[in-house]
Amino acid sequence: MKLQKLTKTRKNEERRRYDDACGIAHALDLIGERWAPLVLRELMYGPRRFSEIRTDLPGISANVLTQRLAELEQRRLVRKTRLPPPASVQVYEATEWGLEAAPVIAALGKWAARSPSHDPTLPMSHVAVMMSLETLFSPERAVGLSARVGFQLGDVSYVATILPDRLAIDRRPVDDCDVTFTGTPTEIAAVIHGGAPLEMVRVEGDMELAKRFITLFPLPPKVA
């Protein structure tokens, strides 16, 4: 029975291939299935448990998430590993090659944000928010600015370091930050991308820096 199931899965995968030598076609072979790019996106800042991924992709079923993770693992974009003690739990993480897809996924998101039907006020996962900040960061608007900005998003935290040419983001505690934003990912996105008032989130530290920071991420112009 197991062999029959595996054979059926391989046949289905072969049937879905584009049979086209173009790299774009093969990229779609790799991550073109529904949910696959978002599952891979959720692993871009470090390993995560199955339950965490599913929580941040509320529209996906457990069965589909299991299938997508298995496919991405088979394609060498994702691997299973185990966190060291005391956690000692199984997690999924992007492989080195899988992480190389981050700029591609980010660029696709920036391109799609130009759509008139794109709604930046819809819910976003914390990974999606952090990736949007990296993608939309404007070095021109940040000239002369050097700072560490923390984000406390529930039990997950990130630190964004403003560099001359980019924004570097790490998933780690918000220690020694010049300013820290606390709120849900959707609230943070609403303030930075949706024009919501800064008072929607809690801000600790340099308030002037906070006010300038939220202006560093212009959305691309909508298609006329």
Summary of the structure (lengths in Angstrom):
residues: 224
radius of gyration: 19.2
end to end distance: 54.7
largest distance: 63.9
contacts: 607
relative contact order: 0.10
helix: 42%
strand: 16%
